């Protein structure tokens, strides 16, 4: 039996996304293109054991549930981003 819990957040708030890309991808340029003129911070996180992939933490101010989910979906659709958490 799955229990669905809705996330309760006080907006606006800072939200973090984890983006996993192949090594060598210019993540900063990707995020600038996706978030347009929104302010964000980008911090490298971990590299895979073989060095093929890198993860980066993207922190951005979100204004609503829809805003948070839209950014997530937009990051997911970017072909150079392999996975988003």
Buried (B, 14 or more C-beta within 10 A) or exposed (E): EEEEEEEEEEEEEEBEBBBBBEEEBEBEEBBBEBBEEEEBEBEEEEEEEEEEBBBBBBEBEBEEEEBBEEBBEBBEEBEEBBEBE
